């Protein structure tokens, strides 16, 4: 697979291009993206599904712009897919031929089940999915759903209903909401019974991301990141209903909906809420990724069964590939960390799940030095906050960021901990995790410590080494942890 890959997705409402840079076998990051509101399905529902000339012109103009961007970035592979509006159009062959002739791009039309599959590929690889889930992607011309269990895509279904469908058939004609809901319910009957056993909805696509942004703004949620944002529908039901049944743009603005979503948000949420009520699932996790990322990952992970190996976190790999210029091996740091963690787990009952987060923090600990060694922990903190996205919950993202920032405890607890207290573990737990992180990194820097052991008893940690290291004792004095007395022998 080439190092730079471009994916173009022609949807019913908008067309997008993304360009990914591969940094290693399992590392990648987004280097460019563009969006155009081409509305290729505009007017098609009233004309037997045929794509209209104005819409075709808009699409071709957008694709020419996308192709120019792809050439600028020298992407070596281009994948172009079209979804519901094109696949349902009687004149799709004419459109595909024109694009090939006028732009030089070959379009692959994918069916609804394939669309659902690609969305699920992205979700299962890049979200912290722990329960049986369904991915829901509400587009302009279809609603595509996949069932995911234990990292496996079990089934897919595509419903013939989307935001543009409802808009043109019901909302633009001021037909009663109940008629639109009946239309949706008829499509929902196609969903297999097994889907109702899911415990989580993975919300994919622009409409559902817009809803999450609205909920974040309304509830003053402290972390302004959409990917992996979780909420319970019951807790926000009144707010969601206000958006769904809003009468005008002014009302939508007050409900924290952006202008580019005014004309499809109500239709999309009517589909979403009818589906949610039909299946009885209340827990939602928002996906910042979808079909485009799924296509890229399907190609990238083909040789390993379509998913990242268990020990690999693609965010960590990408950060190290791009930003760790030091490239110091971390095996020694991690070995020390594991030994210390075992002692602390026995003494304080620290949860096992924190060990992986500590290891990931250690792995990226040198990345801040890419900018400068002065206050490098601050730079590492900003890198962690912005770049740790895939597979982590918001709690985990913030915890790793907090751990790598802890060289300045006053700043940590006055700002970061105060702001995100609801998403972080207790201060005592954070202090212990930070201590383990800093101590393991410090001890690992002393190559002459070949034989050493640790003892932890009633809050007193003893380090026993076969050699005297005078600098080490001075270095360890930096750690000021209330519960722990540190003794060097």
PLY file of the C-alpha trace (Angstrom):
ply
format ascii 1.0
element vertex 489
property float x
property float y
property float z
element edge 488
property int vertex1
property int vertex2
end_header
0.00 0.00 0.00
1.45 3.43 -0.97
2.46 5.91 1.73
-0.19 8.44 0.68
-3.72 7.33 -0.08
-6.67 9.50 -1.13
-10.28 8.48 -0.53
-13.17 10.31 -2.20
-16.69 9.65 -0.93
-19.63 10.93 -3.02
-22.67 10.95 -0.76
-26.22 12.10 -1.40
-25.67 15.36 0.45
-21.94 16.07 0.29
-18.73 14.86 -1.29
-15.46 14.64 0.62
-11.84 13.83 -0.01
-9.35 12.74 2.65
-5.65 12.01 2.23
-3.85 9.73 4.66
-0.13 9.47 5.20
1.15 6.07 6.30
4.06 6.41 8.73
4.72 2.69 9.31
2.92 -0.62 9.05
0.34 0.38 11.67
0.84 4.14 11.81
-1.12 6.71 9.83
-2.52 10.22 10.10
-4.75 12.56 8.14
-2.84 15.20 6.18
-5.62 16.79 4.07
-9.39 16.91 3.73
-11.98 18.86 1.74
-15.75 18.90 1.66
-18.24 20.14 -0.92
-22.02 20.30 -0.48
-22.76 18.97 -3.94
-26.31 17.75 -3.16
-26.06 15.23 -5.96
-29.44 13.76 -5.03
-31.23 17.12 -5.22
-34.43 16.76 -7.24
-33.86 13.09 -7.96
-36.69 11.73 -5.79
-39.26 13.62 -7.82
-37.71 12.50 -11.10
-37.61 8.74 -10.75
-34.24 8.80 -8.97
-32.40 10.33 -11.92
-29.48 12.62 -11.14
-30.26 16.15 -12.31
-27.94 18.13 -14.57
-27.27 20.94 -12.07
-26.35 18.43 -9.39
-24.06 16.56 -11.78
-22.27 19.82 -12.67
-21.74 20.58 -8.96
-20.35 17.11 -8.37
-17.94 17.28 -11.32
-16.70 20.73 -10.24
-16.04 19.39 -6.73
-14.26 16.29 -8.02
-12.00 18.39 -10.25
-11.04 20.44 -7.18
-10.44 17.26 -5.17
-8.28 15.77 -7.91
-6.16 18.92 -8.01
-5.57 18.62 -4.25
-4.66 14.94 -4.58
-2.04 15.76 -7.22
-0.59 18.52 -5.03
-0.12 16.04 -2.19
1.26 13.40 -4.56
-1.03 10.66 -3.30
-0.15 7.45 -5.11
-3.44 5.66 -4.67
-6.95 7.06 -5.19
-10.15 5.27 -4.23
-13.44 6.90 -5.26
-16.75 5.54 -3.99
-20.34 6.66 -4.52
-23.24 5.70 -2.30
-27.06 5.79 -2.23
-27.92 8.65 -4.60
-25.68 7.38 -7.38
-26.35 3.67 -6.94
-30.13 4.25 -7.10
-29.97 6.52 -10.15
-31.11 5.11 -13.52
-28.54 7.38 -15.22
-25.61 6.45 -12.95
-23.62 4.98 -15.87
-23.78 8.31 -17.69
-22.54 10.14 -14.56
-19.69 7.67 -14.03
-18.58 7.96 -17.66
-18.64 11.77 -17.53
-16.51 11.80 -14.39
-14.01 9.42 -15.99
-13.83 11.58 -19.13
-13.94 15.08 -17.61
-12.01 14.49 -14.37
-10.01 11.31 -14.91
-11.37 9.46 -11.89
-12.92 6.00 -11.76
-15.92 5.69 -9.46
-16.82 2.51 -7.64
-20.49 2.38 -6.63
-20.91 0.53 -3.34
-24.17 -0.90 -2.03
-25.70 -0.07 1.35
-24.40 -3.19 3.04
-20.86 -2.40 1.94
-21.31 1.15 3.19
-22.43 -0.20 6.58
-19.47 -2.61 6.60
-16.87 0.10 5.97
-18.33 2.29 8.71
-18.13 -0.65 11.09
-14.50 -1.38 10.10
-13.56 2.15 11.14
-15.58 1.93 14.36
-14.27 -1.42 15.57
-10.65 -0.35 14.96
-10.71 3.24 16.18
-13.27 3.35 19.01
-13.16 1.83 22.52
-16.05 -0.57 21.90
-16.52 -2.94 24.83
-20.11 -4.12 24.39
-22.25 -5.59 21.64
-22.95 -2.57 19.44
-24.58 -1.37 16.25
-23.03 1.30 14.05
-25.61 3.69 12.58
-24.70 5.90 9.62
-27.53 8.22 8.57
-26.80 9.66 5.14
-28.79 11.60 2.62
-30.22 8.59 0.81
-29.86 5.65 3.19
-29.39 4.56 6.78
-26.70 1.90 7.02
-26.35 -0.29 10.11
-23.88 -2.96 11.20
-23.83 -5.31 14.17
-20.45 -5.57 15.95
-19.59 -8.07 18.67
-16.17 -8.85 20.14
-14.42 -6.98 17.34
-16.28 -8.89 14.62
-18.80 -7.46 12.15
-21.63 -9.99 12.42
-24.24 -8.54 10.07
-25.21 -5.46 8.06
-28.43 -3.92 6.82
-29.19 -0.88 4.64
-32.47 1.01 4.94
-33.95 3.02 2.09
-34.39 6.19 4.13
-32.11 9.20 4.58
-32.17 12.89 5.38
-32.70 14.04 1.77
-35.37 11.35 1.28
-37.41 12.68 4.21
-36.75 16.29 3.31
-38.06 16.02 -0.24
-40.88 13.57 0.44
-42.21 15.01 3.72
-40.60 18.09 5.26
-40.50 20.26 2.10
-44.16 19.41 1.48
-45.19 20.11 5.08
-46.66 16.64 5.43
-47.39 15.50 9.01
-44.46 14.18 11.06
-46.46 11.04 11.79
-46.48 10.15 8.09
-42.69 10.49 7.95
-42.37 8.36 11.08
-44.59 5.64 9.60
-42.39 5.64 6.50
-39.31 5.16 8.70
-40.94 2.42 10.78
-41.78 0.45 7.66
-38.08 0.46 6.73
-37.04 -0.49 10.26
-38.90 -3.79 9.88
-35.98 -4.92 7.69
-33.62 -4.93 10.71
-32.85 -8.47 11.95
-33.94 -9.30 15.51
-30.33 -9.85 16.59
-29.66 -6.09 16.30
-32.02 -5.35 19.20
-29.67 -7.26 21.54
-27.02 -4.56 21.18
-26.25 -2.30 24.15
-24.59 0.62 22.37
-25.27 2.72 19.28
-22.15 3.91 17.45
-23.21 7.23 15.92
-21.58 7.78 12.51
-22.02 10.63 10.04
-22.48 14.41 10.02
-25.99 14.54 11.47
-25.13 12.49 14.55
-21.84 14.33 15.07
-23.79 17.59 14.96
-26.08 16.21 17.67
-23.08 15.33 19.85
-21.62 18.82 19.40
-24.96 20.26 20.47
-25.11 18.07 23.59
-21.52 18.99 24.51
-22.30 22.70 24.20
-25.58 22.42 26.09
-24.18 20.42 28.98
-20.86 22.33 29.31
-18.96 19.08 28.91
-15.31 19.83 29.70
-13.59 18.05 26.80
-14.34 19.50 23.39
-13.64 16.39 21.34
-16.31 14.60 19.30
-14.68 11.24 18.64
-15.51 8.78 21.46
-17.91 11.21 23.18
-20.51 9.13 25.03
-23.98 10.00 26.29
-27.25 8.47 27.41
-30.26 9.34 25.27
-32.66 9.40 28.24
-30.60 12.13 29.92
-30.74 14.34 26.81
-34.12 13.30 25.39
-35.78 16.68 25.89
-32.92 18.48 24.11
-32.93 16.01 21.18
-36.71 16.37 20.78
-36.41 20.18 20.74
-34.00 19.92 17.80
-36.10 17.32 15.99
-39.27 19.40 16.18
-37.71 22.87 15.89
-39.87 25.20 13.79
-37.23 27.58 12.44
-33.52 28.28 12.06
-33.49 30.63 15.03
-34.61 27.80 17.28
-31.91 25.51 15.91
-29.26 28.17 16.51
-30.29 28.44 20.16
-29.95 24.66 20.43
-26.29 24.86 19.31
-26.82 23.59 15.75
-24.51 25.05 13.10
-26.02 26.68 9.96
-24.64 23.99 7.61
-26.89 21.44 9.38
-30.13 23.43 9.49
-31.74 21.76 6.48
-31.04 18.10 7.39
-30.69 17.86 11.16
-34.41 17.45 11.93
-34.87 14.76 9.31
-31.76 12.90 10.49
-32.78 13.00 14.15
-36.29 11.80 13.34
-34.70 8.71 11.76
-32.28 8.32 14.66
-34.86 8.66 17.44
-37.35 6.39 15.69
-34.60 3.78 15.29
-33.46 4.20 18.92
-37.01 3.79 20.21
-37.60 0.80 17.94
-34.49 -1.03 19.22
-34.59 0.28 22.79
-30.89 1.23 23.01
-29.99 4.27 25.12
-26.20 4.35 25.27
-24.45 6.20 22.41
-20.79 6.62 21.52
-19.94 9.14 18.82
-17.62 8.21 15.96
-15.44 10.81 14.31
-14.70 8.26 11.60
-16.82 6.42 9.05
-16.87 5.06 5.51
-13.71 6.83 4.29
-11.60 5.64 7.21
-13.13 2.18 6.88
-12.08 1.95 3.23
-8.55 3.05 4.09
-8.24 0.62 7.03
-9.77 -2.26 5.08
-6.96 -1.83 2.56
-4.24 -1.16 5.16
-5.11 -4.08 7.47
-5.86 -6.65 4.80
-2.89 -8.84 5.77
-3.79 -8.97 9.50
-7.46 -9.91 9.31
-8.90 -6.41 9.06
-8.05 -5.17 12.56
-5.09 -3.86 14.50
-3.21 -6.40 16.61
-4.30 -6.30 20.26
-1.06 -4.75 21.53
-1.08 -1.97 18.90
-2.64 1.44 19.42
-2.53 3.33 16.10
-2.51 6.76 17.80
0.58 5.87 19.85
2.32 4.35 16.82
1.60 7.45 14.71
2.81 9.84 17.43
6.07 7.94 17.85
6.61 7.64 14.08
6.18 11.37 13.49
7.28 13.07 16.68
9.77 10.92 18.57
13.07 12.02 17.06
15.04 10.66 20.03
13.96 7.07 19.41
15.25 5.85 22.78
14.00 2.28 23.35
11.46 2.09 26.15
11.74 -1.60 27.05
13.74 -0.80 30.20
11.27 1.91 31.29
8.33 -0.44 30.80
10.06 -3.32 32.60
10.63 -1.13 35.66
7.11 0.26 35.41
5.57 -3.22 35.43
7.49 -4.21 38.55
6.52 -1.05 40.39
2.92 -1.32 39.26
2.62 -4.84 40.68
3.73 -3.57 44.11
1.35 -0.62 44.01
-1.51 -2.80 42.85
-1.02 -5.11 45.83
-0.62 -2.23 48.30
-3.29 0.18 47.04
-5.59 -1.88 44.81
-4.87 0.16 41.68
-6.98 -1.07 38.77
-5.25 -3.29 36.21
-6.54 -1.22 33.29
-4.28 1.69 34.31
-1.16 -0.30 33.46
-1.72 -0.12 29.70
-2.36 3.63 29.91
0.87 4.10 31.89
2.80 2.08 29.31
1.36 4.21 26.49
2.32 7.35 28.43
5.89 6.04 28.76
6.04 5.21 25.04
5.29 8.82 24.02
7.27 10.44 26.85
10.08 11.71 24.57
7.86 13.26 21.90
7.80 16.73 23.50
11.57 16.97 23.00
10.91 17.25 19.28
10.17 20.94 19.88
12.66 21.63 22.69
13.97 19.92 25.81
12.90 22.92 27.89
9.48 22.22 29.41
9.31 19.17 27.18
6.62 17.66 29.43
4.31 20.53 28.45
4.79 19.75 24.78
4.20 16.05 25.38
1.00 16.99 27.21
-0.31 19.00 24.24
0.61 16.21 21.84
-1.25 13.70 24.02
-4.34 15.89 24.26
-4.56 16.51 20.52
-3.23 13.31 18.99
-4.43 10.49 21.28
-7.70 9.68 19.54
-8.01 6.11 18.41
-9.30 3.34 20.69
-9.33 5.49 23.83
-12.28 6.80 25.83
-12.22 10.50 26.76
-11.30 9.46 30.31
-8.26 7.57 29.02
-7.13 10.35 26.66
-7.19 12.90 29.48
-5.57 10.57 31.99
-2.55 9.91 29.75
-2.27 13.67 29.10
-2.42 14.36 32.84
0.21 11.73 33.64
2.77 13.14 31.18
2.15 16.68 32.48
2.82 15.97 36.17
6.28 17.49 36.46
4.43 20.69 37.32
1.96 19.52 39.96
0.66 22.98 40.87
-0.31 23.70 37.28
-1.75 20.21 36.86
-4.14 20.46 39.78
-5.04 24.12 39.34
-5.96 23.81 35.68
-6.19 20.36 34.10
-7.56 18.46 37.10
-9.93 21.25 38.08
-11.33 21.51 34.56
-11.72 17.76 33.90
-12.33 16.44 37.40
-15.44 14.52 36.33
-13.49 12.60 33.68
-10.36 11.83 35.68
-9.81 9.35 38.53
-9.43 10.60 42.10
-6.54 12.89 42.86
-4.91 10.20 45.03
-5.03 7.70 42.16
-3.65 10.26 39.72
-0.79 11.06 42.11
0.18 7.41 42.34
0.00 6.87 38.57
2.08 9.99 37.96
4.62 8.82 40.52
4.98 5.46 38.77
5.41 7.15 35.39
8.06 9.60 36.54
9.95 7.16 38.72
10.17 4.44 36.07
11.45 6.95 33.50
14.01 8.31 35.96
15.32 4.90 37.02
15.52 3.72 33.40
17.87 6.59 32.58
20.54 5.09 34.86
22.08 2.36 32.74
24.47 1.38 35.55
21.57 0.08 37.65
21.79 -3.51 36.49
20.60 -5.28 39.62
17.94 -3.65 41.72
14.79 -4.50 43.59
11.84 -2.69 45.17
10.00 -3.08 48.43
6.75 -1.34 49.27
5.31 -1.60 52.75
2.85 0.73 54.45
3.57 3.60 52.11
7.35 3.29 52.21
9.09 2.46 48.94
12.65 1.15 49.19
14.93 0.89 46.16
17.81 -1.54 46.62
20.60 -1.36 44.06
23.98 -3.10 43.75
25.71 0.21 43.00
25.68 3.63 44.60
24.33 6.27 42.31
24.62 9.63 44.03
22.83 11.53 41.29
19.87 9.20 41.60
19.16 10.20 45.19
19.08 13.88 44.23
16.89 13.11 41.23
14.40 11.18 43.34
13.92 14.12 45.69
11.84 15.74 42.96
9.01 13.34 43.69
6.76 14.83 46.33
4.01 12.33 47.04
2.14 12.72 50.30
1.32 9.05 50.81
4.80 7.77 50.00
8.15 8.06 51.73
10.91 7.31 49.28
14.06 5.71 50.70
17.22 4.90 48.79
19.62 2.21 49.97
0 1
1 2
2 3
3 4
4 5
5 6
6 7
7 8
8 9
9 10
10 11
11 12
12 13
13 14
14 15
15 16
16 17
17 18
18 19
19 20
20 21
21 22
22 23
23 24
24 25
25 26
26 27
27 28
28 29
29 30
30 31
31 32
32 33
33 34
34 35
35 36
36 37
37 38
38 39
39 40
40 41
41 42
42 43
43 44
44 45
45 46
46 47
47 48
48 49
49 50
50 51
51 52
52 53
53 54
54 55
55 56
56 57
57 58
58 59
59 60
60 61
61 62
62 63
63 64
64 65
65 66
66 67
67 68
68 69
69 70
70 71
71 72
72 73
73 74
74 75
75 76
76 77
77 78
78 79
79 80
80 81
81 82
82 83
83 84
84 85
85 86
86 87
87 88
88 89
89 90
90 91
91 92
92 93
93 94
94 95
95 96
96 97
97 98
98 99
99 100
100 101
101 102
102 103
103 104
104 105
105 106
106 107
107 108
108 109
109 110
110 111
111 112
112 113
113 114
114 115
115 116
116 117
117 118
118 119
119 120
120 121
121 122
122 123
123 124
124 125
125 126
126 127
127 128
128 129
129 130
130 131
131 132
132 133
133 134
134 135
135 136
136 137
137 138
138 139
139 140
140 141
141 142
142 143
143 144
144 145
145 146
146 147
147 148
148 149
149 150
150 151
151 152
152 153
153 154
154 155
155 156
156 157
157 158
158 159
159 160
160 161
161 162
162 163
163 164
164 165
165 166
166 167
167 168
168 169
169 170
170 171
171 172
172 173
173 174
174 175
175 176
176 177
177 178
178 179
179 180
180 181
181 182
182 183
183 184
184 185
185 186
186 187
187 188
188 189
189 190
190 191
191 192
192 193
193 194
194 195
195 196
196 197
197 198
198 199
199 200
200 201
201 202
202 203
203 204
204 205
205 206
206 207
207 208
208 209
209 210
210 211
211 212
212 213
213 214
214 215
215 216
216 217
217 218
218 219
219 220
220 221
221 222
222 223
223 224
224 225
225 226
226 227
227 228
228 229
229 230
230 231
231 232
232 233
233 234
234 235
235 236
236 237
237 238
238 239
239 240
240 241
241 242
242 243
243 244
244 245
245 246
246 247
247 248
248 249
249 250
250 251
251 252
252 253
253 254
254 255
255 256
256 257
257 258
258 259
259 260
260 261
261 262
262 263
263 264
264 265
265 266
266 267
267 268
268 269
269 270
270 271
271 272
272 273
273 274
274 275
275 276
276 277
277 278
278 279
279 280
280 281
281 282
282 283
283 284
284 285
285 286
286 287
287 288
288 289
289 290
290 291
291 292
292 293
293 294
294 295
295 296
296 297
297 298
298 299
299 300
300 301
301 302
302 303
303 304
304 305
305 306
306 307
307 308
308 309
309 310
310 311
311 312
312 313
313 314
314 315
315 316
316 317
317 318
318 319
319 320
320 321
321 322
322 323
323 324
324 325
325 326
326 327
327 328
328 329
329 330
330 331
331 332
332 333
333 334
334 335
335 336
336 337
337 338
338 339
339 340
340 341
341 342
342 343
343 344
344 345
345 346
346 347
347 348
348 349
349 350
350 351
351 352
352 353
353 354
354 355
355 356
356 357
357 358
358 359
359 360
360 361
361 362
362 363
363 364
364 365
365 366
366 367
367 368
368 369
369 370
370 371
371 372
372 373
373 374
374 375
375 376
376 377
377 378
378 379
379 380
380 381
381 382
382 383
383 384
384 385
385 386
386 387
387 388
388 389
389 390
390 391
391 392
392 393
393 394
394 395
395 396
396 397
397 398
398 399
399 400
400 401
401 402
402 403
403 404
404 405
405 406
406 407
407 408
408 409
409 410
410 411
411 412
412 413
413 414
414 415
415 416
416 417
417 418
418 419
419 420
420 421
421 422
422 423
423 424
424 425
425 426
426 427
427 428
428 429
429 430
430 431
431 432
432 433
433 434
434 435
435 436
436 437
437 438
438 439
439 440
440 441
441 442
442 443
443 444
444 445
445 446
446 447
447 448
448 449
449 450
450 451
451 452
452 453
453 454
454 455
455 456
456 457
457 458
458 459
459 460
460 461
461 462
462 463
463 464
464 465
465 466
466 467
467 468
468 469
469 470
470 471
471 472
472 473
473 474
474 475
475 476
476 477
477 478
478 479
479 480
480 481
481 482
482 483
483 484
484 485
485 486
486 487
487 488
